[in-house]
Amino acid sequence: MNLPTAKRTKSLSLQWLLIVPFVLQIFAAVGLVGYLSFRNGQNTVNDLANQLMEKTTDLVDEHLDQYLKIPHQVNQINADAVRLGLLDLRDRKKAGQFYWKQMQVYDLTNIGHTSVDGTAAGAARYDGKTVTINELVSRPPKNSYTYATDADGNRQQLLYNMDFDALNEAYYTNVVKAGKPIWSRIYTWYDPTGSIPPYITASAGYPLYDKNKKLLAVLVSDVHLLKLSEFLRNSNPSHTGQIFIMERNGALIANSGKQKLYRIRNNKIERINAIESSDPLIQSVAKQLQQQFKNFQTINEIRHLQFDVEGERHYVQVTPWKDAYGLDWLVIVTVPPREFTDQIDANTRDTIVLCLAALAIATLIGYLTSGRITRPILKLSQASQAIANGKLDQQVEISHFKELSILANSFNQMAEQLRESFTALEQTNAELEYRVEERTAELKNTLKELQRTQAQMLQSEKMSALGQMVAGIAHEINNPVNFIHGNLTHLQEYAEDLLKFLQLYQQHYPNPVAEIAAKAEELDVDFLEKDLVKILSSMKVGTHRIRQIVLSLRNFSRMDEAEFKDVDIHEGIESTLLILQHRLKAKMERPEIEVIRDYGNLPKVECYPGNLNQVFMNILVNAIDAIEDVNAKRTYEEIKDHPGRITIRTSAINSQWVEIAIADNGLGIPESVKQRIFDPFFTTKAVGKGTGMGMSISYQIITEKHNGKLECFSTPGKGTEFAILIPIQQQQELRKQSGFL
């Protein structure tokens, strides 16, 4: 049977119609994921670079604030020492030895003074290691002498003698002109003979005047700029970036590289400008900054920039830094993006590979799926076409589709099968899109977690540094302020007694000899009487204010008791232990430091309770430090088996004396150190961790204020014991001095 056929039109393959839209959807999804991954990587690089530069700049700024205030503090200490009569500038030999001892405590290049007559004394560390004593005896020639010293700061052999006109040097003339503490211009030195190595320093000057505002001398403390360069090298987090500091005129102050800050030309030392630096990165950044801002003086706020240096992109942060004494510098941090992009590029490559693999797999799946769909349809179409051509006897052998045996429902069944196939395809697309979104969400959550962890670490570091700073300030301020306040009462009593004596003298001898009358007129006794009372009153108000500030940190000390008191020694010890509880208690790296109390039956002891508590504090802190030095070399289990231990033993020797012994099981003290343990300014701790005055003050409190004894017994490797021996009742003379009788 021949049936009429419809006119054939140009048609598309059903297999391609299924594959092409499927592949296009997958390709669009993969491309979008790749683009978002690339953009996210770029944003991450920018954020990490800015965070790193800001963190590095904050670290440098904090170091500059802390390190560069030390020279001015030393000058202030020396000025106070001169006013109190503790330092005689005319005795250059003793002054040099005084400065030498300070150099053992402070990490400076030079400490000294220059008098108005051109003479000077000082101590210097030109090579960064050995401290020498310097003296100017007059004006040039051959007026400068530099001596080597022994371990106690005594002069030894003369190292070199040269010409030096101090009164025409910038460190002197700039300070005299300003009339106040300032930084002089950066100071350079070069000796063609090679006696002193070349160096470049920042010099802090302090003009010292007498009571008539007449200049006596200029006090000087120098900082070697190489110290700042060493700090920058240790603080530079970038392998290929750079940190450098320069003045507003472009002259280099310090840098994290190995380039020198000066050069020698024709036997003269010259500072190097950043634009002329041998480091191509520093030179290029400085030139581009100058081109963009025209003048370094116009940079008054933090600037974030991006420059190309030798074909490579660099992030740059410029931060102005100033202090109260005239320094005005620029801190510049540079970081190349490749410091961060290596891992990000690797992740991006992995993402692209995975996306291409997913695209290929999806295409293959689409091809196989469409083949399984179109083949049965093609067979059914051929069978239908054969029937349409009149071949009614055609049999379609489809083993999986029984419905084809019913010719009337064949087309409906094919339509249903096509609808089911498209439904399956949509479900497959939805599942793939869900997987992509799920993976993207996981990546975002991981990034947020990393950022949150980083913020927590930064906050922990800040809080740790803040805790150490507060503890140090409370400890260092407490003792000297109370010492001053406790002695103001005696000073006021002495002043009142002297003024009363002066008034009685004036009443009984109204007409003194000419020399006394002239001296009284010169001193202006009436003004002195009024002004002395005001000065003492203002000193009391000042010290009282400071004591109120640190009151919560020193409740145990009872430093307001300036008289002998009958006190319970055990109570003072327990108060001190309570203050130190935060250092005794268990920590993550070690168990608790044990405190063994072997208290005897003691009567109340007549003493200065606050001063005695200060002694307990100094000894116990040293004991804890000694134990922690041992613990630093041991594991937690080793410490647990042999824990740190402090033993406190008290006993009454007889009816007149009591003994307090404090022992630790630390490393012990070598004999050479033990012989000097009570010397002023002597310390074995690192610079900045101790003044060297704790045990010296403790020895003075026990021996001079309490007429007792303080002894040290130590065996290296086993521990140290400090034994305090004080009388139960003080002598009558000491009680009178304290106002007890």
PLY file of the C-alpha trace (Angstrom):
ply
format ascii 1.0
element vertex 741
property float x
property float y
property float z
element edge 740
property int vertex1
property int vertex2
end_header
0.00 0.00 0.00
1.38 3.35 -1.07
0.47 6.34 1.07
0.96 10.00 0.15
3.98 11.57 1.86
4.42 15.11 3.15
6.95 17.42 1.53
10.32 17.03 3.18
11.96 20.13 4.70
15.51 20.74 5.87
15.83 19.31 9.39
18.34 19.18 12.21
19.77 16.10 13.81
18.06 15.38 17.11
21.35 14.19 18.59
23.02 17.57 17.94
19.96 19.37 19.19
20.42 17.59 22.54
24.21 17.91 22.79
24.76 21.59 21.79
22.50 23.33 24.40
23.78 21.00 27.11
27.42 21.78 26.29
26.73 25.53 26.01
25.20 25.61 29.50
28.15 23.72 30.98
30.64 25.98 29.16
28.90 29.12 30.48
28.92 27.79 34.05
32.61 26.80 33.84
33.59 30.18 32.35
31.73 32.07 35.07
33.41 30.03 37.81
36.85 30.61 36.25
36.26 34.36 35.93
35.05 34.69 39.53
38.04 32.64 40.71
40.44 34.98 38.87
38.78 38.14 40.24
38.73 36.72 43.75
42.45 35.93 43.48
43.26 39.51 42.43
41.23 40.96 45.32
42.93 38.58 47.73
46.38 39.70 46.55
45.46 43.38 47.06
44.06 42.73 50.53
47.04 40.62 51.65
49.54 43.18 50.34
47.81 46.06 52.13
47.53 44.07 55.36
51.20 43.08 55.23
52.38 46.64 54.53
50.18 48.11 57.28
51.34 45.52 59.80
55.00 46.11 58.88
54.57 49.90 59.05
52.91 49.66 62.47
55.80 47.52 63.70
58.39 50.02 62.41
56.48 53.02 63.84
56.23 51.37 67.25
59.97 50.56 67.24
60.86 54.14 66.27
58.63 55.52 69.05
60.17 53.27 71.69
63.81 53.23 70.54
64.24 56.94 69.76
62.82 58.17 73.07
65.60 56.41 75.01
68.34 59.01 74.21
66.14 61.85 75.49
65.30 59.85 78.62
69.01 59.29 79.25
69.69 63.03 78.81
66.91 63.84 81.28
68.35 61.35 83.79
71.80 62.93 83.47
70.38 66.45 83.77
68.61 65.44 86.99
71.84 63.84 88.22
73.69 67.13 87.67
71.01 69.15 89.47
71.02 66.72 92.41
74.80 66.80 92.67
75.23 63.17 91.64
77.15 64.09 88.47
79.90 66.74 88.39
80.55 67.84 84.82
83.85 69.44 85.82
85.25 66.09 86.97
85.61 64.62 83.49
87.23 61.41 84.70
84.34 60.47 87.00
81.81 61.75 84.48
83.30 59.49 81.81
83.10 56.50 84.16
79.47 57.44 84.98
78.61 57.48 81.27
80.49 54.19 80.79
78.22 52.49 83.34
75.16 53.87 81.57
76.42 52.41 78.30
76.31 48.97 79.91
72.55 49.44 80.41
71.49 51.34 77.27
72.09 50.21 73.69
73.35 53.59 72.45
76.37 54.74 70.43
77.46 57.62 72.63
76.52 59.24 75.96
78.27 62.36 77.22
78.39 66.13 77.54
80.18 69.12 76.05
80.76 72.14 78.30
80.71 75.73 77.08
84.50 75.95 77.41
84.95 73.20 74.81
85.86 70.44 77.25
83.85 67.24 77.16
83.53 63.73 78.53
81.67 60.70 77.29
81.51 57.00 76.61
81.06 55.55 73.13
80.54 52.27 71.32
81.88 53.17 67.86
82.28 49.59 66.63
78.94 48.51 68.12
80.63 46.28 70.72
83.47 47.80 72.79
82.76 50.78 75.05
85.52 53.41 75.27
85.85 56.61 77.32
86.41 59.92 75.49
87.67 63.24 76.83
88.18 66.71 75.36
90.66 68.67 77.47
90.66 71.96 75.56
90.32 73.37 72.10
92.29 71.81 69.17
94.91 70.68 68.29
95.24 67.13 69.65
92.62 67.76 72.29
90.55 64.56 71.93
91.61 61.45 73.83
90.01 58.00 73.58
90.82 55.36 76.18
90.22 51.64 76.48
88.67 50.52 79.79
88.68 47.56 82.11
85.58 45.65 83.27
84.77 48.38 85.84
85.06 51.34 83.48
88.52 52.46 84.62
90.73 54.05 81.99
93.49 51.90 80.54
95.76 52.58 77.58
95.26 55.55 75.22
93.82 54.31 71.92
94.08 57.46 69.84
94.48 61.24 70.05
93.07 63.64 67.47
91.74 67.14 66.76
88.08 67.79 67.52
86.34 71.18 67.78
83.13 70.24 69.62
81.79 73.80 69.85
81.43 73.99 66.05
79.77 70.60 65.62
76.07 70.41 64.70
75.19 68.31 67.75
76.28 71.28 69.90
75.39 74.35 67.82
71.89 73.15 66.84
70.91 72.45 70.45
72.33 75.76 71.74
70.44 77.63 69.04
67.16 75.84 69.83
67.52 76.29 73.59
65.59 73.10 74.31
65.96 69.31 73.90
66.00 68.47 70.18
67.50 66.15 67.62
70.38 67.77 65.77
70.84 67.04 62.10
72.08 63.54 61.23
75.74 63.35 62.26
78.45 61.64 60.17
82.06 60.89 61.08
85.02 59.72 59.05
88.63 59.55 60.20
91.03 59.16 57.25
93.58 57.58 59.59
91.20 54.73 60.33
91.45 55.17 64.10
87.68 55.36 64.41
85.46 53.48 61.92
83.04 55.60 59.85
79.60 55.92 61.36
76.34 57.85 61.02
74.19 58.72 64.02
71.15 60.63 65.19
72.17 62.86 68.10
69.73 63.84 70.89
70.83 67.04 72.63
69.75 68.61 75.93
70.89 72.18 76.86
71.72 72.37 80.57
71.33 75.75 82.28
72.02 76.95 85.81
69.40 78.69 87.91
70.29 82.01 86.24
69.51 80.54 82.79
73.18 80.49 81.93
74.26 77.65 79.64
76.52 75.13 81.37
76.78 72.32 78.85
74.98 70.26 76.22
74.12 66.68 77.19
74.30 64.27 74.26
73.03 60.73 73.58
73.54 59.21 70.12
71.79 56.38 68.26
73.70 54.56 65.50
71.48 54.41 62.41
72.86 50.95 61.57
70.77 49.72 64.52
67.63 50.87 62.67
68.79 49.11 59.49
69.35 45.90 61.44
65.82 46.14 62.84
64.36 46.71 59.36
66.21 43.66 57.99
64.85 41.51 60.81
61.33 42.94 60.35
61.10 42.68 56.55
58.47 39.97 55.79
59.16 40.11 52.06
61.99 38.28 50.27
62.02 40.66 47.32
60.42 43.77 48.81
62.13 46.57 50.73
61.64 48.74 53.82
63.47 52.05 54.02
63.30 55.30 55.99
64.35 58.66 54.62
64.29 62.31 55.58
62.10 64.84 53.83
65.09 65.88 51.70
65.44 62.29 50.46
68.53 61.34 52.49
68.42 57.70 53.61
68.08 56.98 57.33
67.88 53.17 57.24
67.00 50.32 54.89
66.34 46.60 55.11
68.94 45.77 52.46
72.72 45.60 52.72
73.43 48.95 51.07
75.43 51.48 53.10
73.92 54.80 54.14
77.09 56.71 53.24
80.00 56.72 50.81
83.59 57.95 51.01
84.73 60.42 48.36
88.06 62.24 48.45
88.56 61.28 52.10
85.16 62.76 53.00
82.02 60.97 54.13
78.78 61.71 52.25
75.23 60.57 52.98
73.37 58.81 50.17
70.08 60.16 48.82
67.37 57.59 48.13
67.26 58.70 44.50
70.99 57.87 44.20
70.81 54.53 46.06
72.63 51.55 44.57
69.53 49.47 45.30
67.42 49.72 42.10
64.17 49.19 44.03
64.83 52.04 46.50
66.05 54.32 43.69
63.06 53.63 41.44
60.46 54.04 44.20
62.05 57.31 45.38
62.11 58.73 41.83
58.48 57.81 41.15
57.40 59.28 44.50
59.19 62.51 43.62
57.56 62.59 40.18
54.08 62.00 41.59
54.26 64.37 44.60
56.82 66.86 43.20
58.30 67.24 46.70
58.65 64.81 49.61
57.49 67.63 51.92
53.95 67.38 50.53
53.42 63.81 51.81
51.48 64.43 55.04
49.33 61.31 55.27
49.51 57.58 54.57
49.57 56.84 50.84
48.99 53.49 49.08
50.49 53.34 45.59
51.47 50.90 42.85
54.64 51.31 40.77
56.38 49.31 38.04
60.03 48.62 38.92
62.12 46.94 36.21
58.97 45.56 34.60
57.53 44.17 37.83
54.54 45.59 39.71
55.13 46.68 43.34
52.71 47.75 46.05
54.02 50.78 48.00
52.90 52.32 51.30
54.34 55.69 52.39
53.77 56.71 56.03
54.94 60.00 57.64
56.54 59.61 61.09
57.31 62.43 63.54
58.32 62.84 67.16
58.21 65.70 69.67
61.90 66.56 69.26
62.00 67.50 65.60
62.37 64.27 63.63
60.22 64.17 60.47
60.79 61.02 58.41
59.01 58.91 55.80
58.62 55.15 56.31
58.27 53.34 52.96
57.31 49.66 52.55
57.32 47.91 49.15
55.93 44.45 48.39
55.75 42.75 44.95
52.49 40.92 44.15
54.39 37.72 43.34
55.00 37.30 47.08
51.35 36.20 47.23
50.39 35.13 43.71
52.41 31.90 43.43
49.93 29.84 45.43
46.94 31.75 44.05
48.14 31.15 40.45
48.57 27.45 41.22
45.02 27.31 42.61
43.72 29.15 39.54
45.45 26.67 37.22
43.97 23.77 39.16
40.52 25.36 38.93
40.84 25.80 35.14
41.99 22.20 34.69
39.09 20.92 36.79
36.63 23.09 34.86
37.91 21.81 31.50
37.76 18.24 32.77
34.19 18.79 33.96
33.32 20.26 30.55
34.78 17.26 28.69
33.06 14.75 30.96
29.74 16.58 30.66
30.06 16.61 26.85
30.78 12.88 26.78
27.84 12.17 29.07
25.61 14.31 26.85
26.75 12.47 23.75
26.13 9.03 25.28
22.80 10.10 26.72
21.59 11.61 23.44
22.67 8.47 21.58
20.58 6.27 23.83
17.63 8.60 23.26
17.91 9.02 19.50
18.63 5.42 18.57
15.25 4.07 19.76
13.52 7.08 18.16
15.36 6.46 14.89
14.28 2.84 14.88
10.71 3.82 15.62
10.90 6.52 12.93
12.18 4.03 10.37
9.44 1.63 11.27
6.84 4.40 11.05
8.27 5.55 7.71
8.12 2.01 6.44
4.51 1.80 7.50
3.86 5.17 5.87
5.38 3.79 2.68
2.85 1.00 2.76
5.02 -1.67 4.27
2.50 -2.68 6.78
4.09 -5.99 7.43
7.08 -4.36 9.10
7.82 -5.64 12.50
9.76 -3.57 14.93
11.77 -5.80 17.19
12.22 -3.64 20.29
12.78 -5.89 23.21
12.71 -3.12 25.89
9.59 -1.32 24.69
6.57 -3.60 24.63
4.23 -0.71 23.74
5.61 -0.66 20.15
3.65 -3.82 19.47
0.53 -1.65 19.55
0.75 0.42 16.39
-2.00 2.87 17.45
-0.04 4.09 20.48
3.46 4.12 18.94
3.65 7.91 18.38
2.19 8.74 21.79
4.69 6.42 23.40
7.59 8.09 21.52
6.38 11.54 22.63
6.22 10.38 26.24
9.69 8.92 26.04
11.05 12.22 24.64
9.44 14.18 27.47
11.00 11.81 30.01
14.41 12.23 28.35
14.21 16.06 28.51
13.15 15.85 32.14
16.18 13.70 32.94
18.41 16.23 31.12
17.05 19.16 33.16
17.61 17.25 36.39
21.20 16.56 35.34
21.79 20.29 34.65
20.25 21.27 37.99
22.44 18.76 39.82
25.60 20.07 38.16
24.69 23.68 38.97
24.02 22.71 42.59
27.42 21.04 42.86
29.15 24.13 41.46
27.32 26.43 43.91
28.08 24.07 46.80
31.80 24.06 45.95
31.85 27.86 45.61
30.17 28.22 49.01
32.75 25.89 50.58
35.60 27.99 49.15
34.04 31.21 50.48
33.56 29.70 53.95
37.18 28.50 53.97
38.42 32.00 53.06
36.29 33.60 55.79
37.64 31.12 58.34
41.24 31.90 57.36
40.62 35.65 57.63
38.94 35.23 61.03
41.86 33.11 62.30
44.36 35.70 61.09
42.47 38.52 62.86
42.40 36.50 66.09
46.17 35.92 65.91
46.84 39.63 65.38
44.59 40.55 68.31
46.33 38.00 70.56
49.74 39.44 69.71
48.55 43.00 70.44
47.00 42.02 73.77
50.14 40.09 74.77
52.36 43.10 74.01
49.95 45.43 75.86
49.94 43.16 78.95
53.74 43.11 79.08
53.90 46.89 78.71
51.37 47.56 81.55
53.12 45.11 83.89
56.49 46.71 83.15
55.23 50.26 83.68
53.58 49.39 87.01
56.74 47.66 88.28
59.18 50.37 87.13
57.10 53.38 88.32
55.94 52.01 91.69
59.23 51.87 93.62
60.87 55.20 92.60
57.67 57.25 93.01
57.01 55.95 96.51
60.68 56.44 97.40
60.40 60.11 96.38
57.05 60.57 98.14
58.27 58.91 101.33
61.25 61.26 101.54
59.34 64.47 100.80
58.01 64.54 104.38
61.52 64.39 105.82
62.70 66.99 103.30
59.88 69.32 104.33
60.69 68.85 108.02
64.36 69.54 107.40
63.49 72.62 105.35
61.14 73.94 108.07
63.80 73.36 110.72
66.39 75.20 108.63
64.02 78.10 107.97
63.16 78.37 111.68
66.85 78.30 112.51
67.44 81.04 109.91
64.65 83.18 111.39
66.05 82.77 114.93
69.48 83.69 113.65
68.10 86.83 111.95
66.24 87.79 115.15
69.27 87.45 117.42
71.79 88.77 114.89
69.97 91.44 112.94
73.27 92.98 111.84
75.44 90.15 110.49
78.89 90.65 109.09
79.19 92.06 105.60
80.00 88.74 103.92
76.90 87.02 105.42
74.71 89.99 104.58
75.92 89.96 100.97
75.30 86.24 100.66
71.79 86.62 102.16
70.99 89.35 99.66
72.32 87.20 96.80
70.18 84.23 97.86
67.06 86.39 98.39
66.11 84.59 101.62
62.53 85.90 101.70
61.82 84.57 98.24
63.60 81.33 99.07
61.36 80.76 102.12
58.15 81.19 100.09
59.32 79.38 96.97
60.70 76.39 98.89
57.30 75.75 100.49
55.60 75.98 97.07
58.13 73.64 95.49
57.71 71.03 98.22
53.92 71.34 98.00
53.91 70.90 94.21
56.23 67.90 94.53
53.83 66.33 97.01
50.86 66.93 94.70
52.73 65.40 91.77
53.90 62.30 93.58
50.46 61.84 95.16
48.88 61.88 91.71
51.27 59.22 90.41
50.70 57.09 93.50
46.95 57.21 92.92
47.45 55.97 89.35
49.42 52.89 90.37
47.57 52.31 93.65
45.65 49.32 92.30
48.94 47.70 91.24
50.78 48.05 94.54
48.27 47.53 97.39
50.68 45.10 98.94
53.59 47.55 99.19
52.35 49.96 101.93
54.90 52.48 100.72
52.94 55.30 102.43
54.34 54.20 105.80
57.50 56.28 106.10
58.12 55.34 109.75
59.28 52.24 111.51
56.36 49.97 112.30
55.97 46.74 114.20
54.75 44.46 111.43
54.14 40.81 110.67
56.89 39.70 108.28
54.78 36.81 107.04
52.02 39.20 106.00
54.44 41.17 103.81
55.74 37.98 102.19
52.23 36.75 101.44
51.25 40.12 99.93
54.24 39.96 97.63
53.43 36.39 96.60
49.89 37.47 95.82
51.12 40.18 93.47
53.35 37.64 91.70
50.66 34.96 91.52
50.25 35.52 87.76
53.85 34.46 87.23
53.74 31.54 89.68
50.59 29.85 88.44
50.58 27.06 85.88
50.88 27.94 82.20
50.50 26.01 78.98
54.24 25.40 78.71
54.86 24.53 82.36
53.11 23.54 85.61
52.80 25.87 88.60
55.97 27.04 90.35
55.78 25.57 93.85
56.16 27.84 96.86
57.21 26.02 100.03
56.62 28.00 103.22
58.70 27.04 106.24
57.59 29.80 108.58
58.90 30.01 112.11
57.24 31.62 115.11
58.31 35.24 114.60
57.52 38.25 116.78
56.52 41.48 115.10
59.57 43.20 113.65
60.25 46.93 113.77
60.97 47.98 110.16
59.94 49.94 107.10
57.26 47.55 105.81
57.04 49.00 102.31
60.78 48.94 101.74
61.02 45.41 103.11
58.26 44.29 100.74
60.25 45.85 97.91
63.20 43.64 98.84
60.94 40.56 98.89
59.60 41.53 95.45
63.08 41.94 93.88
64.36 38.62 95.26
61.22 36.68 94.31
61.15 38.13 90.77
64.79 37.11 90.26
63.98 33.63 91.59
61.08 33.27 89.13
63.28 34.50 86.26
65.96 31.95 87.18
63.41 29.11 87.23
61.91 30.19 83.89
65.41 30.25 82.34
65.77 26.59 83.38
62.24 25.71 82.18
62.93 27.24 78.75
65.40 24.41 78.07
63.13 21.57 79.27
59.97 19.86 78.07
56.70 19.96 79.97
57.17 16.40 81.27
60.70 17.17 82.47
59.43 20.24 84.31
56.59 18.18 85.81
59.05 15.57 87.13
61.34 18.26 88.57
59.16 21.36 88.99
60.39 24.85 89.72
60.40 25.46 93.46
60.81 28.52 95.70
61.41 27.85 99.40
60.76 30.61 101.94
62.10 29.98 105.44
61.78 32.29 108.45
63.15 31.86 111.94
64.06 33.80 115.06
67.83 33.52 115.57
67.57 34.79 119.12
65.69 37.45 121.02
67.25 40.19 118.87
67.40 38.91 115.29
65.18 37.23 112.70
66.22 35.54 109.46
64.28 35.34 106.18
65.76 33.00 103.54
64.39 32.76 99.97
65.81 29.96 97.81
65.13 28.72 94.27
66.20 25.67 92.29
67.27 27.60 89.18
70.60 27.54 87.37
72.48 29.25 90.17
74.88 32.17 89.91
78.55 31.90 88.85
81.09 33.17 91.36
82.15 36.02 89.06
78.56 37.28 88.85
77.83 36.75 92.56
80.67 39.10 93.52
79.00 41.97 91.65
75.33 41.15 92.21
74.78 44.09 94.57
76.63 46.63 92.36
74.53 49.45 90.81
73.71 49.07 87.10
74.96 45.48 87.08
72.63 43.07 85.31
72.92 39.83 83.34
69.59 40.38 81.59
69.17 41.59 78.04
69.03 45.31 77.30
65.57 46.65 78.16
64.68 43.81 80.56
66.38 45.13 83.68
68.02 48.29 85.01
70.58 46.57 87.20
69.36 48.49 90.28
67.00 45.98 91.96
69.50 44.09 94.11
71.56 47.22 94.75
68.51 48.99 96.21
67.56 45.88 98.19
71.05 45.71 99.71
70.81 49.38 100.69
67.38 48.90 102.29
68.54 45.97 104.44
72.01 47.18 105.44
71.52 50.94 105.76
67.84 51.39 106.60
67.46 48.34 108.83
71.03 47.82 110.05
70.84 44.22 108.83
72.59 41.86 106.46
71.76 40.57 102.95
73.82 37.63 101.71
73.75 35.47 98.58
74.58 31.75 98.57
74.60 29.97 95.24
75.82 26.75 93.69
75.84 26.69 89.86
73.40 24.10 88.60
71.55 23.75 91.93
70.06 27.12 92.77
70.44 30.34 94.74
69.48 31.46 98.25
69.25 35.03 99.57
69.41 35.32 103.37
68.07 38.46 105.07
69.08 39.11 108.69
67.45 42.08 110.45
67.09 43.10 114.12
63.71 42.75 115.81
64.08 46.21 117.39
65.98 49.00 115.69
68.62 51.07 117.41
67.49 54.25 119.08
69.42 56.44 116.64
67.61 54.94 113.63
64.25 55.32 115.35
64.95 59.01 115.97
65.87 59.49 112.32
62.59 57.90 111.23
60.49 59.86 113.74
59.58 56.76 115.74
60.50 58.43 119.07
0 1
1 2
2 3
3 4
4 5
5 6
6 7
7 8
8 9
9 10
10 11
11 12
12 13
13 14
14 15
15 16
16 17
17 18
18 19
19 20
20 21
21 22
22 23
23 24
24 25
25 26
26 27
27 28
28 29
29 30
30 31
31 32
32 33
33 34
34 35
35 36
36 37
37 38
38 39
39 40
40 41
41 42
42 43
43 44
44 45
45 46
46 47
47 48
48 49
49 50
50 51
51 52
52 53
53 54
54 55
55 56
56 57
57 58
58 59
59 60
60 61
61 62
62 63
63 64
64 65
65 66
66 67
67 68
68 69
69 70
70 71
71 72
72 73
73 74
74 75
75 76
76 77
77 78
78 79
79 80
80 81
81 82
82 83
83 84
84 85
85 86
86 87
87 88
88 89
89 90
90 91
91 92
92 93
93 94
94 95
95 96
96 97
97 98
98 99
99 100
100 101
101 102
102 103
103 104
104 105
105 106
106 107
107 108
108 109
109 110
110 111
111 112
112 113
113 114
114 115
115 116
116 117
117 118
118 119
119 120
120 121
121 122
122 123
123 124
124 125
125 126
126 127
127 128
128 129
129 130
130 131
131 132
132 133
133 134
134 135
135 136
136 137
137 138
138 139
139 140
140 141
141 142
142 143
143 144
144 145
145 146
146 147
147 148
148 149
149 150
150 151
151 152
152 153
153 154
154 155
155 156
156 157
157 158
158 159
159 160
160 161
161 162
162 163
163 164
164 165
165 166
166 167
167 168
168 169
169 170
170 171
171 172
172 173
173 174
174 175
175 176
176 177
177 178
178 179
179 180
180 181
181 182
182 183
183 184
184 185
185 186
186 187
187 188
188 189
189 190
190 191
191 192
192 193
193 194
194 195
195 196
196 197
197 198
198 199
199 200
200 201
201 202
202 203
203 204
204 205
205 206
206 207
207 208
208 209
209 210
210 211
211 212
212 213
213 214
214 215
215 216
216 217
217 218
218 219
219 220
220 221
221 222
222 223
223 224
224 225
225 226
226 227
227 228
228 229
229 230
230 231
231 232
232 233
233 234
234 235
235 236
236 237
237 238
238 239
239 240
240 241
241 242
242 243
243 244
244 245
245 246
246 247
247 248
248 249
249 250
250 251
251 252
252 253
253 254
254 255
255 256
256 257
257 258
258 259
259 260
260 261
261 262
262 263
263 264
264 265
265 266
266 267
267 268
268 269
269 270
270 271
271 272
272 273
273 274
274 275
275 276
276 277
277 278
278 279
279 280
280 281
281 282
282 283
283 284
284 285
285 286
286 287
287 288
288 289
289 290
290 291
291 292
292 293
293 294
294 295
295 296
296 297
297 298
298 299
299 300
300 301
301 302
302 303
303 304
304 305
305 306
306 307
307 308
308 309
309 310
310 311
311 312
312 313
313 314
314 315
315 316
316 317
317 318
318 319
319 320
320 321
321 322
322 323
323 324
324 325
325 326
326 327
327 328
328 329
329 330
330 331
331 332
332 333
333 334
334 335
335 336
336 337
337 338
338 339
339 340
340 341
341 342
342 343
343 344
344 345
345 346
346 347
347 348
348 349
349 350
350 351
351 352
352 353
353 354
354 355
355 356
356 357
357 358
358 359
359 360
360 361
361 362
362 363
363 364
364 365
365 366
366 367
367 368
368 369
369 370
370 371
371 372
372 373
373 374
374 375
375 376
376 377
377 378
378 379
379 380
380 381
381 382
382 383
383 384
384 385
385 386
386 387
387 388
388 389
389 390
390 391
391 392
392 393
393 394
394 395
395 396
396 397
397 398
398 399
399 400
400 401
401 402
402 403
403 404
404 405
405 406
406 407
407 408
408 409
409 410
410 411
411 412
412 413
413 414
414 415
415 416
416 417
417 418
418 419
419 420
420 421
421 422
422 423
423 424
424 425
425 426
426 427
427 428
428 429
429 430
430 431
431 432
432 433
433 434
434 435
435 436
436 437
437 438
438 439
439 440
440 441
441 442
442 443
443 444
444 445
445 446
446 447
447 448
448 449
449 450
450 451
451 452
452 453
453 454
454 455
455 456
456 457
457 458
458 459
459 460
460 461
461 462
462 463
463 464
464 465
465 466
466 467
467 468
468 469
469 470
470 471
471 472
472 473
473 474
474 475
475 476
476 477
477 478
478 479
479 480
480 481
481 482
482 483
483 484
484 485
485 486
486 487
487 488
488 489
489 490
490 491
491 492
492 493
493 494
494 495
495 496
496 497
497 498
498 499
499 500
500 501
501 502
502 503
503 504
504 505
505 506
506 507
507 508
508 509
509 510
510 511
511 512
512 513
513 514
514 515
515 516
516 517
517 518
518 519
519 520
520 521
521 522
522 523
523 524
524 525
525 526
526 527
527 528
528 529
529 530
530 531
531 532
532 533
533 534
534 535
535 536
536 537
537 538
538 539
539 540
540 541
541 542
542 543
543 544
544 545
545 546
546 547
547 548
548 549
549 550
550 551
551 552
552 553
553 554
554 555
555 556
556 557
557 558
558 559
559 560
560 561
561 562
562 563
563 564
564 565
565 566
566 567
567 568
568 569
569 570
570 571
571 572
572 573
573 574
574 575
575 576
576 577
577 578
578 579
579 580
580 581
581 582
582 583
583 584
584 585
585 586
586 587
587 588
588 589
589 590
590 591
591 592
592 593
593 594
594 595
595 596
596 597
597 598
598 599
599 600
600 601
601 602
602 603
603 604
604 605
605 606
606 607
607 608
608 609
609 610
610 611
611 612
612 613
613 614
614 615
615 616
616 617
617 618
618 619
619 620
620 621
621 622
622 623
623 624
624 625
625 626
626 627
627 628
628 629
629 630
630 631
631 632
632 633
633 634
634 635
635 636
636 637
637 638
638 639
639 640
640 641
641 642
642 643
643 644
644 645
645 646
646 647
647 648
648 649
649 650
650 651
651 652
652 653
653 654
654 655
655 656
656 657
657 658
658 659
659 660
660 661
661 662
662 663
663 664
664 665
665 666
666 667
667 668
668 669
669 670
670 671
671 672
672 673
673 674
674 675
675 676
676 677
677 678
678 679
679 680
680 681
681 682
682 683
683 684
684 685
685 686
686 687
687 688
688 689
689 690
690 691
691 692
692 693
693 694
694 695
695 696
696 697
697 698
698 699
699 700
700 701
701 702
702 703
703 704
704 705
705 706
706 707
707 708
708 709
709 710
710 711
711 712
712 713
713 714
714 715
715 716
716 717
717 718
718 719
719 720
720 721
721 722
722 723
723 724
724 725
725 726
726 727
727 728
728 729
729 730
730 731
731 732
732 733
733 734
734 735
735 736
736 737
737 738
738 739
739 740
